[in-house]
Amino acid sequence: MGGVCSKKTDESPTAIRTTGNLPYTADLSSYESACRLDPDLQTFDTTLHARTNHVINTLAVGVQLRALSFDSLKEVTGFLLETNQEVVKIILECKEDIWKNPELFNIVKEYFEKSLQMFDFCTALEKCLRRARDSQLIIQLALQHFEAEGNGSTGDGKKYSRTVEELKNFKAAGDPFTEEFFQIFQSIYKQQISMLEKLQLRKSKIDKKLKSAKTWRKVSCIIFASAFVAVVICAVVTAAVAAPPVAAAVAAAASVPLGSMGKWFNSLWKNYEVALKGEKEIIGSMWVGTFVAIKDMDTIRALVDHLEIEVESLLQNADFALRDDEAVRFGIEEIKKKLGVFMKSLEDLGDHLNGCIRDIRMARTLVVQKIIKHPN
């Protein structure tokens, strides 16, 4: 310990050194290193050192006089209370943290529920794509009939009758993207945005906890040092009452086995930090998965809007073609020009839908892998 145990002073014969095979030497050395790196710990250690020397010197005087006065015992109890209050003050200044809580479980559960709803959205989009492909087939069939009917009227005496029939079927099919689809889209999109905000908030909280690592380590050092000094002084008092020589009292204090407590603090802190980092990895994976899902939905919406424009244009041409035979020829020619763009838009949307499904599955798998690796 920087002040209490590692400094040998000529003025005070009662200063305790960390030499020899003491069971807590490694922990005190760690505390000394922390003191050298942290000004706050240096201040705490200096104060603790001064108080400890004062108390032990008071006890030494009592032992040399072959008696422990009431004032001496009062000095000891006052020191213990004052030191404990200092520890309480520092802990209260640091926000109380949670080691294990149901928040991670709840947010993971919610994430998987939301990702399943993304599959529902993909299913709804697939239905719309099937209707769009059916409309494409109807248009292609109308074009085939138009080519066959181009040389004259059909058997029923009406020119382009089959072409007109297919154009009516195409018009009756209408927009493949229903109002129900857009309602599903809006609902799931809002849920994904909400999920992203929750994950971002949780991620920020974890970052703050990790940033407070130095403070928590400082608190651990202070608790260890305070407990060490308290037990040492109690051992000095006990030894002084039983055996008057000061050397015997100090020897009794040096035999106090506090190494296990220091190791426990270190283990506790390491477990906490590892758990936080593991939780951050899980949250990060879910955040990335949600972010990608939102971007996929943005792209899908843009492709849907573009495809709807193409469908609307084809419907307008089909409606115009139904006016008369002359309009059929003009309308079919326009449909031919735009059919390629429509088919390309349909293909792009289908490819992106497949990519979206792969992204969802990959994100879910990655989160599961992180959960398996999570220390808790």
Short mmCIF file of the C-alpha atoms (twelve columns), coordinates in Angstrom:
data_MODEL
# 
_entry.id   MODEL 
# 
loop_
_atom_site.group_PDB 
_atom_site.id 
_atom_site.type_symbol 
_atom_site.label_atom_id 
_atom_site.label_alt_id 
_atom_site.label_comp_id 
_atom_site.label_asym_id 
_atom_site.label_seq_id 
_atom_site.Cartn_x 
_atom_site.Cartn_y 
_atom_site.Cartn_z 
_atom_site.pdbx_PDB_model_num 
ATOM 1   C CA . MET A 1   0.000   0.000   0.000   1 
ATOM 2   C CA . GLY A 2   1.340   3.321   -1.097  1 
ATOM 3   C CA . GLY A 3   1.175   5.041   2.297   1 
ATOM 4   C CA . VAL A 4   0.095   2.616   4.954   1 
ATOM 5   C CA . CYS A 5   2.191   -0.424  4.255   1 
ATOM 6   C CA . SER A 6   4.944   0.174   1.727   1 
ATOM 7   C CA . LYS A 7   6.694   3.241   3.142   1 
ATOM 8   C CA . LYS A 8   9.298   2.752   5.818   1 
ATOM 9   C CA . THR A 9   9.703   5.823   7.987   1 
ATOM 10  C CA . ASP A 10  12.421  6.482   10.544  1 
ATOM 11  C CA . GLU A 11  10.115  8.577   12.673  1 
ATOM 12  C CA . SER A 12  7.515   5.876   13.180  1 
ATOM 13  C CA . PRO A 13  8.654   2.438   14.386  1 
ATOM 14  C CA . THR A 14  5.147   1.152   13.798  1 
ATOM 15  C CA . ALA A 15  5.075   1.585   10.012  1 
ATOM 16  C CA . ILE A 16  4.165   -1.743  8.374   1 
ATOM 17  C CA . ARG A 17  6.221   -2.956  5.415   1 
ATOM 18  C CA . THR A 18  5.082   -5.274  2.604   1 
ATOM 19  C CA . THR A 19  8.287   -7.307  2.538   1 
ATOM 20  C CA . GLY A 20  8.458   -10.986 3.244   1 
ATOM 21  C CA . ASN A 21  6.067   -13.735 2.285   1 
ATOM 22  C CA . LEU A 22  2.886   -11.954 3.233   1 
ATOM 23  C CA . PRO A 23  -0.278  -13.458 1.661   1 
ATOM 24  C CA . TYR A 24  -1.505  -10.023 0.551   1 
ATOM 25  C CA . THR A 25  1.770   -8.577  -0.827  1 
ATOM 26  C CA . ALA A 26  0.668   -8.859  -4.474  1 
ATOM 27  C CA . ASP A 27  -2.624  -7.101  -3.782  1 
ATOM 28  C CA . LEU A 28  -0.924  -4.283  -1.903  1 
ATOM 29  C CA . SER A 29  1.582   -3.915  -4.747  1 
ATOM 30  C CA . SER A 30  -1.342  -3.561  -7.127  1 
ATOM 31  C CA . TYR A 31  -2.784  -0.912  -4.839  1 
ATOM 32  C CA . GLU A 32  0.559   0.938   -4.814  1 
ATOM 33  C CA . SER A 33  0.604   0.934   -8.623  1 
ATOM 34  C CA . ALA A 34  -2.928  2.310   -8.722  1 
ATOM 35  C CA . CYS A 35  -1.930  5.067   -6.307  1 
ATOM 36  C CA . ARG A 36  0.942   6.119   -8.527  1 
ATOM 37  C CA . LEU A 37  -1.369  6.436   -11.531 1 
ATOM 38  C CA . ASP A 38  -4.388  8.070   -9.888  1 
ATOM 39  C CA . PRO A 39  -4.160  11.464  -8.125  1 
ATOM 40  C CA . ASP A 40  -7.408  10.840  -6.234  1 
ATOM 41  C CA . LEU A 41  -6.065  7.583   -4.860  1 
ATOM 42  C CA . GLN A 42  -2.836  9.340   -3.906  1 
ATOM 43  C CA . THR A 43  -4.815  11.869  -1.867  1 
ATOM 44  C CA . PHE A 44  -6.855  9.119   -0.219  1 
ATOM 45  C CA . ASP A 45  -3.727  7.091   0.517   1 
ATOM 46  C CA . THR A 46  -1.895  10.085  2.041   1 
ATOM 47  C CA . THR A 47  -4.818  10.796  4.337   1 
ATOM 48  C CA . LEU A 48  -5.133  7.121   5.233   1 
ATOM 49  C CA . HIS A 49  -1.400  6.910   5.911   1 
ATOM 50  C CA . ALA A 50  -1.463  9.920   8.241   1 
ATOM 51  C CA . ARG A 51  -4.463  8.662   10.166  1 
ATOM 52  C CA . THR A 52  -3.052  5.144   10.490  1 
ATOM 53  C CA . ASN A 53  0.316   6.345   11.753  1 
ATOM 54  C CA . HIS A 54  -1.422  8.604   14.256  1 
ATOM 55  C CA . VAL A 55  -3.576  5.794   15.586  1 
ATOM 56  C CA . ILE A 56  -0.745  3.246   15.785  1 
ATOM 57  C CA . ASN A 57  1.567   5.768   17.438  1 
ATOM 58  C CA . THR A 58  -1.145  6.452   20.000  1 
ATOM 59  C CA . LEU A 59  -1.427  2.725   20.647  1 
ATOM 60  C CA . ALA A 60  2.358   2.417   20.912  1 
ATOM 61  C CA . VAL A 61  2.452   5.042   23.650  1 
ATOM 62  C CA . GLY A 62  -0.235  3.169   25.536  1 
ATOM 63  C CA . VAL A 63  1.685   -0.093  25.255  1 
ATOM 64  C CA . GLN A 64  4.939   1.496   26.465  1 
ATOM 65  C CA . LEU A 65  3.037   2.766   29.508  1 
ATOM 66  C CA . ARG A 66  1.789   -0.803  30.090  1 
ATOM 67  C CA . ALA A 67  -1.791  0.365   29.711  1 
ATOM 68  C CA . LEU A 68  -4.323  1.272   27.046  1 
ATOM 69  C CA . SER A 69  -6.245  4.378   28.024  1 
ATOM 70  C CA . PHE A 70  -9.834  5.166   27.132  1 
ATOM 71  C CA . ASP A 71  -8.521  7.948   24.884  1 
ATOM 72  C CA . SER A 72  -6.463  5.419   22.953  1 
ATOM 73  C CA . LEU A 73  -9.461  3.182   22.287  1 
ATOM 74  C CA . LYS A 74  -11.502 6.245   21.380  1 
ATOM 75  C CA . GLU A 75  -8.827  7.176   18.852  1 
ATOM 76  C CA . VAL A 76  -9.079  3.729   17.261  1 
ATOM 77  C CA . THR A 77  -12.866 3.658   17.020  1 
ATOM 78  C CA . GLY A 78  -12.940 7.219   15.723  1 
ATOM 79  C CA . PHE A 79  -10.469 6.309   12.990  1 
ATOM 80  C CA . LEU A 80  -12.489 3.295   11.875  1 
ATOM 81  C CA . LEU A 81  -15.705 5.301   11.704  1 
ATOM 82  C CA . GLU A 82  -14.020 8.161   9.866   1 
ATOM 83  C CA . THR A 83  -12.382 5.837   7.340   1 
ATOM 84  C CA . ASN A 84  -15.610 3.931   6.687   1 
ATOM 85  C CA . GLN A 85  -17.471 7.198   6.159   1 
ATOM 86  C CA . GLU A 86  -14.818 8.232   3.604   1 
ATOM 87  C CA . VAL A 87  -15.397 4.974   1.754   1 
ATOM 88  C CA . VAL A 88  -19.173 5.459   1.816   1 
ATOM 89  C CA . LYS A 89  -18.785 8.988   0.498   1 
ATOM 90  C CA . ILE A 90  -16.692 7.865   -2.466  1 
ATOM 91  C CA . ILE A 91  -19.079 5.024   -3.312  1 
ATOM 92  C CA . LEU A 92  -22.073 7.337   -3.175  1 
ATOM 93  C CA . GLU A 93  -20.324 9.729   -5.534  1 
ATOM 94  C CA . CYS A 94  -20.138 6.919   -8.055  1 
ATOM 95  C CA . LYS A 95  -23.479 5.932   -9.506  1 
ATOM 96  C CA . GLU A 96  -24.631 2.589   -8.214  1 
ATOM 97  C CA . ASP A 97  -24.468 0.048   -11.007 1 
ATOM 98  C CA . ILE A 98  -26.269 -3.177  -11.803 1 
ATOM 99  C CA . TRP A 99  -24.316 -6.330  -12.245 1 
ATOM 100 C CA . LYS A 100 -26.962 -8.644  -13.572 1 
ATOM 101 C CA . ASN A 101 -30.349 -7.474  -14.770 1 
ATOM 102 C CA . PRO A 102 -33.200 -8.646  -17.001 1 
ATOM 103 C CA . GLU A 103 -32.785 -5.757  -19.439 1 
ATOM 104 C CA . LEU A 104 -30.474 -7.675  -21.757 1 
ATOM 105 C CA . PHE A 105 -32.804 -10.684 -21.828 1 
ATOM 106 C CA . ASN A 106 -35.825 -8.499  -22.550 1 
ATOM 107 C CA . ILE A 107 -34.167 -6.532  -25.330 1 
ATOM 108 C CA . VAL A 108 -32.826 -9.721  -26.966 1 
ATOM 109 C CA . LYS A 109 -36.280 -11.261 -26.786 1 
ATOM 110 C CA . GLU A 110 -37.790 -8.140  -28.344 1 
ATOM 111 C CA . TYR A 111 -35.162 -8.122  -31.078 1 
ATOM 112 C CA . PHE A 112 -35.979 -11.678 -32.137 1 
ATOM 113 C CA . GLU A 113 -39.703 -10.896 -32.098 1 
ATOM 114 C CA . LYS A 114 -39.100 -7.872  -34.329 1 
ATOM 115 C CA . SER A 115 -36.918 -9.885  -36.714 1 
ATOM 116 C CA . LEU A 116 -39.699 -12.460 -37.056 1 
ATOM 117 C CA . GLN A 117 -42.026 -9.614  -37.994 1 
ATOM 118 C CA . MET A 118 -39.501 -8.674  -40.677 1 
ATOM 119 C CA . PHE A 119 -40.078 -12.144 -42.121 1 
ATOM 120 C CA . ASP A 120 -43.822 -11.350 -42.104 1 
ATOM 121 C CA . PHE A 121 -43.065 -8.207  -44.078 1 
ATOM 122 C CA . CYS A 122 -40.997 -10.205 -46.568 1 
ATOM 123 C CA . THR A 123 -43.888 -12.651 -46.963 1 
ATOM 124 C CA . ALA A 124 -46.291 -9.784  -47.672 1 
ATOM 125 C CA . LEU A 125 -43.860 -8.368  -50.244 1 
ATOM 126 C CA . GLU A 126 -43.498 -11.779 -51.881 1 
ATOM 127 C CA . LYS A 127 -47.292 -11.913 -52.359 1 
ATOM 128 C CA . CYS A 128 -47.188 -8.531  -54.075 1 
ATOM 129 C CA . LEU A 129 -44.366 -9.697  -56.305 1 
ATOM 130 C CA . ARG A 130 -46.366 -12.755 -57.321 1 
ATOM 131 C CA . ARG A 131 -49.248 -10.509 -58.326 1 
ATOM 132 C CA . ALA A 132 -46.824 -8.295  -60.263 1 
ATOM 133 C CA . ARG A 133 -45.409 -11.331 -62.059 1 
ATOM 134 C CA . ASP A 134 -48.930 -12.475 -62.891 1 
ATOM 135 C CA . SER A 135 -49.588 -9.036  -64.375 1 
ATOM 136 C CA . GLN A 136 -46.375 -9.359  -66.382 1 
ATOM 137 C CA . LEU A 137 -47.569 -12.674 -67.800 1 
ATOM 138 C CA . ILE A 138 -50.933 -11.122 -68.716 1 
ATOM 139 C CA . ILE A 139 -49.182 -8.299  -70.602 1 
ATOM 140 C CA . GLN A 140 -46.918 -10.754 -72.424 1 
ATOM 141 C CA . LEU A 141 -49.982 -12.804 -73.366 1 
ATOM 142 C CA . ALA A 142 -51.698 -9.646  -74.688 1 
ATOM 143 C CA . LEU A 143 -48.638 -8.913  -76.814 1 
ATOM 144 C CA . GLN A 144 -48.710 -12.442 -78.226 1 
ATOM 145 C CA . HIS A 145 -52.402 -12.074 -79.108 1 
ATOM 146 C CA . PHE A 146 -51.716 -8.698  -80.694 1 
ATOM 147 C CA . GLU A 147 -49.060 -10.222 -82.941 1 
ATOM 148 C CA . ALA A 148 -51.440 -13.047 -83.886 1 
ATOM 149 C CA . GLU A 149 -54.355 -10.672 -84.534 1 
ATOM 150 C CA . GLY A 150 -52.342 -8.116  -86.455 1 
ATOM 151 C CA . ASN A 151 -53.385 -9.392  -89.907 1 
ATOM 152 C CA . GLY A 152 -57.119 -9.097  -89.422 1 
ATOM 153 C CA . SER A 153 -60.124 -9.904  -87.295 1 
ATOM 154 C CA . THR A 154 -60.562 -13.052 -85.286 1 
ATOM 155 C CA . GLY A 155 -63.215 -15.682 -85.778 1 
ATOM 156 C CA . ASP A 156 -65.806 -13.660 -83.879 1 
ATOM 157 C CA . GLY A 157 -65.452 -10.755 -86.332 1 
ATOM 158 C CA . LYS A 158 -63.868 -8.414  -83.793 1 
ATOM 159 C CA . LYS A 159 -60.363 -7.192  -84.417 1 
ATOM 160 C CA . TYR A 160 -57.897 -7.529  -81.458 1 
ATOM 161 C CA . SER A 161 -60.596 -9.155  -79.342 1 
ATOM 162 C CA . ARG A 162 -58.183 -11.459 -77.500 1 
ATOM 163 C CA . THR A 163 -55.701 -8.643  -77.061 1 
ATOM 164 C CA . VAL A 164 -58.412 -6.441  -75.596 1 
ATOM 165 C CA . GLU A 165 -59.532 -9.259  -73.291 1 
ATOM 166 C CA . GLU A 166 -56.039 -9.648  -71.838 1 
ATOM 167 C CA . LEU A 167 -55.688 -5.879  -71.456 1 
ATOM 168 C CA . LYS A 168 -58.955 -5.890  -69.497 1 
ATOM 169 C CA . ASN A 169 -57.580 -8.686  -67.301 1 
ATOM 170 C CA . PHE A 170 -54.424 -6.641  -66.706 1 
ATOM 171 C CA . LYS A 171 -56.474 -3.584  -65.819 1 
ATOM 172 C CA . ALA A 172 -58.689 -5.641  -63.487 1 
ATOM 173 C CA . ALA A 173 -55.590 -6.953  -61.686 1 
ATOM 174 C CA . GLY A 174 -54.653 -3.355  -60.881 1 
ATOM 175 C CA . ASP A 175 -51.796 -2.329  -58.615 1 
ATOM 176 C CA . PRO A 176 -50.105 -5.444  -57.181 1 
ATOM 177 C CA . PHE A 177 -49.140 -3.491  -54.043 1 
ATOM 178 C CA . THR A 178 -52.213 -3.397  -51.823 1 
ATOM 179 C CA . GLU A 179 -53.092 -1.027  -49.028 1 
ATOM 180 C CA . GLU A 180 -52.565 -3.899  -46.596 1 
ATOM 181 C CA . PHE A 181 -48.948 -4.225  -47.746 1 
ATOM 182 C CA . PHE A 182 -48.235 -0.553  -47.100 1 
ATOM 183 C CA . GLN A 183 -49.852 -0.775  -43.660 1 
ATOM 184 C CA . ILE A 184 -47.593 -3.724  -42.803 1 
ATOM 185 C CA . PHE A 185 -44.609 -1.817  -44.140 1 
ATOM 186 C CA . GLN A 186 -45.321 1.282   -42.043 1 
ATOM 187 C CA . SER A 187 -45.995 -0.727  -38.886 1 
ATOM 188 C CA . ILE A 188 -42.839 -2.847  -39.099 1 
ATOM 189 C CA . TYR A 189 -40.705 0.103   -40.193 1 
ATOM 190 C CA . LYS A 190 -41.751 2.056   -37.097 1 
ATOM 191 C CA . GLN A 191 -41.000 -0.971  -34.922 1 
ATOM 192 C CA . GLN A 192 -37.534 -1.297  -36.400 1 
ATOM 193 C CA . ILE A 193 -36.836 2.404   -35.810 1 
ATOM 194 C CA . SER A 194 -38.024 2.044   -32.216 1 
ATOM 195 C CA . MET A 195 -35.832 -1.038  -31.774 1 
ATOM 196 C CA . LEU A 196 -32.814 0.817   -33.138 1 
ATOM 197 C CA . GLU A 197 -33.393 3.680   -30.696 1 
ATOM 198 C CA . LYS A 198 -33.654 1.263   -27.751 1 
ATOM 199 C CA . LEU A 199 -30.456 -0.487  -28.778 1 
ATOM 200 C CA . GLN A 200 -28.680 2.836   -29.234 1 
ATOM 201 C CA . LEU A 201 -29.766 3.934   -25.760 1 
ATOM 202 C CA . ARG A 202 -28.627 0.663   -24.236 1 
ATOM 203 C CA . LYS A 203 -25.349 0.851   -26.131 1 
ATOM 204 C CA . SER A 204 -24.747 4.367   -24.778 1 
ATOM 205 C CA . LYS A 205 -25.403 3.184   -21.222 1 
ATOM 206 C CA . ILE A 206 -22.898 0.358   -21.607 1 
ATOM 207 C CA . ASP A 207 -20.313 2.747   -23.039 1 
ATOM 208 C CA . LYS A 208 -20.756 4.973   -20.000 1 
ATOM 209 C CA . LYS A 209 -20.308 2.000   -17.690 1 
ATOM 210 C CA . LEU A 210 -17.140 0.965   -19.465 1 
ATOM 211 C CA . LYS A 211 -15.823 4.514   -19.281 1 
ATOM 212 C CA . SER A 212 -16.391 4.452   -15.537 1 
ATOM 213 C CA . ALA A 213 -14.034 1.468   -15.223 1 
ATOM 214 C CA . LYS A 214 -11.291 3.652   -13.795 1 
ATOM 215 C CA . THR A 215 -13.617 5.003   -11.125 1 
ATOM 216 C CA . TRP A 216 -14.828 1.555   -10.111 1 
ATOM 217 C CA . ARG A 217 -11.289 0.254   -9.940  1 
ATOM 218 C CA . LYS A 218 -10.458 3.215   -7.719  1 
ATOM 219 C CA . VAL A 219 -13.375 2.357   -5.440  1 
ATOM 220 C CA . SER A 220 -12.206 -1.248  -5.229  1 
ATOM 221 C CA . CYS A 221 -8.718  -0.099  -4.247  1 
ATOM 222 C CA . ILE A 222 -10.135 2.244   -1.606  1 
ATOM 223 C CA . ILE A 223 -12.354 -0.459  -0.114  1 
ATOM 224 C CA . PHE A 224 -9.434  -2.874  -0.027  1 
ATOM 225 C CA . ALA A 225 -7.072  -0.356  1.566   1 
ATOM 226 C CA . SER A 226 -9.626  0.774   4.139   1 
ATOM 227 C CA . ALA A 227 -10.537 -2.777  5.115   1 
ATOM 228 C CA . PHE A 228 -6.865  -3.694  5.336   1 
ATOM 229 C CA . VAL A 229 -6.040  -0.782  7.635   1 
ATOM 230 C CA . ALA A 230 -9.119  -1.409  9.778   1 
ATOM 231 C CA . VAL A 231 -8.181  -5.057  10.336  1 
ATOM 232 C CA . VAL A 232 -4.524  -4.164  10.964  1 
ATOM 233 C CA . ILE A 233 -5.458  -1.654  13.651  1 
ATOM 234 C CA . CYS A 234 -7.870  -4.092  15.280  1 
ATOM 235 C CA . ALA A 235 -5.084  -6.704  15.303  1 
ATOM 236 C CA . VAL A 236 -2.709  -4.165  16.849  1 
ATOM 237 C CA . VAL A 237 -5.231  -3.402  19.599  1 
ATOM 238 C CA . THR A 238 -5.834  -7.082  20.307  1 
ATOM 239 C CA . ALA A 239 -2.135  -7.899  20.370  1 
ATOM 240 C CA . ALA A 240 -1.352  -4.873  22.525  1 
ATOM 241 C CA . VAL A 241 -3.839  -5.960  25.154  1 
ATOM 242 C CA . ALA A 242 -2.540  -9.537  25.200  1 
ATOM 243 C CA . ALA A 243 1.197   -8.844  24.757  1 
ATOM 244 C CA . PRO A 244 2.586   -5.406  25.711  1 
ATOM 245 C CA . PRO A 245 5.696   -5.296  23.472  1 
ATOM 246 C CA . VAL A 246 5.060   -3.268  20.331  1 
ATOM 247 C CA . ALA A 247 6.934   -5.789  18.189  1 
ATOM 248 C CA . ALA A 248 4.426   -8.478  19.059  1 
ATOM 249 C CA . ALA A 249 1.525   -6.221  18.133  1 
ATOM 250 C CA . VAL A 250 2.991   -5.361  14.747  1 
ATOM 251 C CA . ALA A 251 3.795   -9.015  14.077  1 
ATOM 252 C CA . ALA A 252 0.190   -9.903  14.795  1 
ATOM 253 C CA . ALA A 253 -1.014  -7.251  12.354  1 
ATOM 254 C CA . ALA A 254 1.354   -8.504  9.650   1 
ATOM 255 C CA . SER A 255 -0.119  -11.984 9.913   1 
ATOM 256 C CA . VAL A 256 -3.657  -10.906 8.926   1 
ATOM 257 C CA . PRO A 257 -4.653  -12.920 5.782   1 
ATOM 258 C CA . LEU A 258 -6.284  -10.311 3.540   1 
ATOM 259 C CA . GLY A 259 -4.915  -11.555 0.224   1 
ATOM 260 C CA . SER A 260 -8.110  -13.448 -0.564  1 
ATOM 261 C CA . MET A 261 -10.151 -10.256 -0.227  1 
ATOM 262 C CA . GLY A 262 -7.929  -8.390  -2.666  1 
ATOM 263 C CA . LYS A 263 -8.187  -11.256 -5.133  1 
ATOM 264 C CA . TRP A 264 -11.951 -11.265 -4.697  1 
ATOM 265 C CA . PHE A 265 -12.144 -7.575  -5.557  1 
ATOM 266 C CA . ASN A 266 -10.002 -8.071  -8.649  1 
ATOM 267 C CA . SER A 267 -12.063 -11.064 -9.723  1 
ATOM 268 C CA . LEU A 268 -15.291 -9.159  -9.138  1 
ATOM 269 C CA . TRP A 269 -14.138 -6.247  -11.234 1 
ATOM 270 C CA . LYS A 270 -12.857 -8.430  -14.066 1 
ATOM 271 C CA . ASN A 271 -16.128 -10.380 -14.179 1 
ATOM 272 C CA . TYR A 272 -18.071 -7.132  -14.316 1 
ATOM 273 C CA . GLU A 273 -15.977 -5.726  -17.138 1 
ATOM 274 C CA . VAL A 274 -16.109 -8.976  -19.121 1 
ATOM 275 C CA . ALA A 275 -19.890 -9.132  -18.690 1 
ATOM 276 C CA . LEU A 276 -20.254 -5.541  -19.892 1 
ATOM 277 C CA . LYS A 277 -18.104 -6.161  -22.945 1 
ATOM 278 C CA . GLY A 278 -20.070 -9.306  -23.732 1 
ATOM 279 C CA . GLU A 279 -23.349 -7.418  -23.433 1 
ATOM 280 C CA . LYS A 280 -21.965 -4.655  -25.639 1 
ATOM 281 C CA . GLU A 281 -21.118 -7.213  -28.327 1 
ATOM 282 C CA . ILE A 282 -24.654 -8.606  -28.233 1 
ATOM 283 C CA . ILE A 283 -26.213 -5.144  -28.323 1 
ATOM 284 C CA . GLY A 284 -23.851 -4.151  -31.132 1 
ATOM 285 C CA . SER A 285 -24.819 -7.186  -33.199 1 
ATOM 286 C CA . MET A 286 -28.520 -6.465  -32.761 1 
ATOM 287 C CA . TRP A 287 -27.940 -2.792  -33.576 1 
ATOM 288 C CA . VAL A 288 -26.175 -3.674  -36.826 1 
ATOM 289 C CA . GLY A 289 -28.882 -6.201  -37.732 1 
ATOM 290 C CA . THR A 290 -31.634 -3.660  -37.081 1 
ATOM 291 C CA . PHE A 291 -29.796 -0.921  -38.950 1 
ATOM 292 C CA . VAL A 292 -29.350 -3.185  -41.982 1 
ATOM 293 C CA . ALA A 293 -33.036 -4.177  -41.831 1 
ATOM 294 C CA . ILE A 294 -34.072 -0.506  -41.877 1 
ATOM 295 C CA . LYS A 295 -31.776 0.196   -44.833 1 
ATOM 296 C CA . ASP A 296 -33.199 -2.826  -46.641 1 
ATOM 297 C CA . MET A 297 -36.719 -1.532  -46.058 1 
ATOM 298 C CA . ASP A 298 -35.720 1.919   -47.324 1 
ATOM 299 C CA . THR A 299 -34.357 0.396   -50.517 1 
ATOM 300 C CA . ILE A 300 -37.394 -1.839  -50.914 1 
ATOM 301 C CA . ARG A 301 -39.731 1.121   -50.530 1 
ATOM 302 C CA . ALA A 302 -37.827 3.026   -53.211 1 
ATOM 303 C CA . LEU A 303 -37.990 0.026   -55.563 1 
ATOM 304 C CA . VAL A 304 -41.699 -0.455  -54.839 1 
ATOM 305 C CA . ASP A 305 -42.396 3.201   -55.598 1 
ATOM 306 C CA . HIS A 306 -40.494 2.912   -58.867 1 
ATOM 307 C CA . LEU A 307 -42.323 -0.293  -59.803 1 
ATOM 308 C CA . GLU A 308 -45.674 1.291   -58.968 1 
ATOM 309 C CA . ILE A 309 -44.898 4.124   -61.367 1 
ATOM 310 C CA . GLU A 310 -44.206 1.568   -64.101 1 
ATOM 311 C CA . VAL A 311 -47.405 -0.319  -63.296 1 
ATOM 312 C CA . GLU A 312 -49.438 2.877   -63.344 1 
ATOM 313 C CA . SER A 313 -47.991 3.806   -66.722 1 
ATOM 314 C CA . LEU A 314 -48.848 0.373   -68.143 1 
ATOM 315 C CA . LEU A 315 -52.367 0.611   -66.742 1 
ATOM 316 C CA . GLN A 316 -52.864 4.000   -68.372 1 
ATOM 317 C CA . ASN A 317 -51.698 2.622   -71.734 1 
ATOM 318 C CA . ALA A 318 -53.963 -0.395  -71.342 1 
ATOM 319 C CA . ASP A 319 -56.898 1.858   -70.507 1 
ATOM 320 C CA . PHE A 320 -56.180 3.965   -73.599 1 
ATOM 321 C CA . ALA A 321 -55.885 0.851   -75.781 1 
ATOM 322 C CA . LEU A 322 -59.383 -0.251  -74.827 1 
ATOM 323 C CA . ARG A 323 -60.980 2.719   -76.601 1 
ATOM 324 C CA . ASP A 324 -60.926 1.373   -80.184 1 
ATOM 325 C CA . ASP A 325 -58.863 -0.657  -82.647 1 
ATOM 326 C CA . GLU A 326 -56.634 2.243   -83.545 1 
ATOM 327 C CA . ALA A 327 -55.991 2.912   -79.868 1 
ATOM 328 C CA . VAL A 328 -55.081 -0.756  -79.360 1 
ATOM 329 C CA . ARG A 329 -52.189 -0.482  -81.797 1 
ATOM 330 C CA . PHE A 330 -50.900 2.719   -80.225 1 
ATOM 331 C CA . GLY A 331 -51.367 1.439   -76.677 1 
ATOM 332 C CA . ILE A 332 -49.606 -1.872  -77.360 1 
ATOM 333 C CA . GLU A 333 -46.626 -0.089  -78.892 1 
ATOM 334 C CA . GLU A 334 -46.266 2.011   -75.735 1 
ATOM 335 C CA . ILE A 335 -46.604 -1.063  -73.563 1 
ATOM 336 C CA . LYS A 336 -43.833 -2.768  -75.525 1 
ATOM 337 C CA . LYS A 337 -41.516 0.165   -74.843 1 
ATOM 338 C CA . LYS A 338 -42.133 0.137   -71.103 1 
ATOM 339 C CA . LEU A 339 -42.389 -3.587  -70.496 1 
ATOM 340 C CA . GLY A 340 -38.604 -4.008  -70.349 1 
ATOM 341 C CA . VAL A 341 -38.257 -1.360  -67.640 1 
ATOM 342 C CA . PHE A 342 -41.120 -2.951  -65.715 1 
ATOM 343 C CA . MET A 343 -39.521 -6.391  -65.875 1 
ATOM 344 C CA . LYS A 344 -36.140 -4.990  -64.789 1 
ATOM 345 C CA . SER A 345 -37.738 -3.203  -61.815 1 
ATOM 346 C CA . LEU A 346 -39.545 -6.394  -60.887 1 
ATOM 347 C CA . GLU A 347 -36.317 -8.377  -61.040 1 
ATOM 348 C CA . ASP A 348 -34.424 -5.821  -58.923 1 
ATOM 349 C CA . LEU A 349 -37.111 -5.872  -56.255 1 
ATOM 350 C CA . GLY A 350 -37.128 -9.667  -56.167 1 
ATOM 351 C CA . ASP A 351 -33.331 -9.775  -55.817 1 
ATOM 352 C CA . HIS A 352 -33.398 -7.257  -52.993 1 
ATOM 353 C CA . LEU A 353 -36.147 -9.184  -51.231 1 
ATOM 354 C CA . ASN A 354 -33.958 -12.296 -51.277 1 
ATOM 355 C CA . GLY A 355 -31.049 -10.235 -49.987 1 
ATOM 356 C CA . CYS A 356 -33.200 -8.851  -47.190 1 
ATOM 357 C CA . ILE A 357 -34.178 -12.364 -46.097 1 
ATOM 358 C CA . ARG A 358 -30.510 -13.395 -46.081 1 
ATOM 359 C CA . ASP A 359 -29.606 -10.326 -44.016 1 
ATOM 360 C CA . ILE A 360 -32.272 -11.125 -41.426 1 
ATOM 361 C CA . ARG A 361 -31.152 -14.733 -41.078 1 
ATOM 362 C CA . MET A 362 -27.488 -13.757 -40.879 1 
ATOM 363 C CA . ALA A 363 -28.189 -11.134 -38.213 1 
ATOM 364 C CA . ARG A 364 -30.208 -13.576 -36.097 1 
ATOM 365 C CA . THR A 365 -27.455 -16.196 -36.376 1 
ATOM 366 C CA . LEU A 366 -24.779 -13.690 -35.376 1 
ATOM 367 C CA . VAL A 367 -26.746 -12.570 -32.308 1 
ATOM 368 C CA . VAL A 368 -27.237 -16.196 -31.232 1 
ATOM 369 C CA . GLN A 369 -23.482 -16.794 -31.546 1 
ATOM 370 C CA . LYS A 370 -22.778 -13.724 -29.391 1 
ATOM 371 C CA . ILE A 371 -25.259 -14.925 -26.768 1 
ATOM 372 C CA . ILE A 372 -23.555 -18.313 -26.634 1 
ATOM 373 C CA . LYS A 373 -20.193 -16.607 -26.057 1 
ATOM 374 C CA . HIS A 374 -21.641 -14.186 -23.459 1 
ATOM 375 C CA . PRO A 375 -20.080 -14.909 -20.028 1 
ATOM 376 C CA . ASN A 376 -23.415 -14.605 -18.236 1 
# 
